């Protein structure tokens, strides 16, 4: 409302200035002379022709010049007056005939103050226009200050508020000033902030509940795992067959691995993957033989000799990587697996090769994406997380993982950093 009145005031001042300017321009300039005074001066001049003196004209304020018929100046009251008939016409002076004994004796040029009147009118017009301009300028400045205080500053507050919301600072309320032109808009923004804060709190509570569930499951799972370990140890004491002993050792090893990993519950806390700690250390490459042996079910894996070297790794996490890769080979290829190794630059490369059908070439870049499963998974259980987590672990251990198709199967390459 105030903005409307401000605009109306500026319009009124502008229109008033225009009207006053037109009035000054159209004001009629009065160039008429006092006829009575002119007649008196003419009579005095005619009566004193040839012997005119200043004291003869002390009673008049008119400025004039007396010329004879030849244009010669006989008398003038001041300098700077028109002294010829042409000058008199240009300056719009009054010219009167002087008669002596019934004949034309000369001319009297009575000065008319026309130029001074015109200059006075111009001055008035300039004053009106300047006054109007100054008034409009002052009102515009006041209007700008008003807009800055009532519009731009509140809008700046809204902008800062939006930045805080975008950054997740939901505890900073949006203050609402009295007569704020963005009142309803501001209130809606603050309500949105409160709703977002409530949603965040609900999300936090849900995550907390999930973590509590994971902790409870971890505790519950450890009990049967401990039982499996105890039973396998008892059976190992009583076993005598080499094949049975090997299988029992594998059961015991897997139970121990589950016991170490169960607290992570990486499937339940995948969104908090950064909490899965990777602790690297320098290890002999001989540890790889034990890792491979732990996943060598039914002797389906053949492994060439691994070069003797020092590698940088986390043995537990690397075991998970091998478990994920080999379980995929058993599940989707169903063939034997061959592992070769070589030192390439600063890495020990392990090539894990199966002899299945592989996957489509356009699916290769997607294999390590979270929850992605290929077109060949029909009838097979899984979450699409194994390779995603494996890539995460390998990169945390300063290595990498990649895969490609061969003419006779599928290959996964592990690059393990050399110490």
Secondary structure, DSSP 8 states (H G I E B T S, - for coil): -HHHHHHHHHHHHHHHHHHHHHHHHH--------HHHHHHHHHHHHHTTT---GGGGTT----EEEEETT--EEEESSTTS--SHHHHHHTT-EEEEEEETTEEEEEEEE---HHHHHHHHHHHHHHHHHHHHHHHHHHHHHHHHHHIIIIIHHHHHHHHHHHHHHTT-TTS-----TT-TTHHHHHHHHHHHHHHHHHHHHHHHHHHHHHHHHHHHHHHHHHHHHHHHHHHHHHHHH---HHHHHHHHHHHHHHHHHHHHTTT-TTTTGGGGGGS----EEEETTHHHHHHHTT-GGG-EEE------EEEE-HHHHHHHHHHHHHHIIIII-S-EEEEEEEETTEEEEEEEE-S----GGGGGGTTSTT---TT-TT----S-HHHHHHHHHHHTT-EEEEEEETTEEEEEEEEEB-
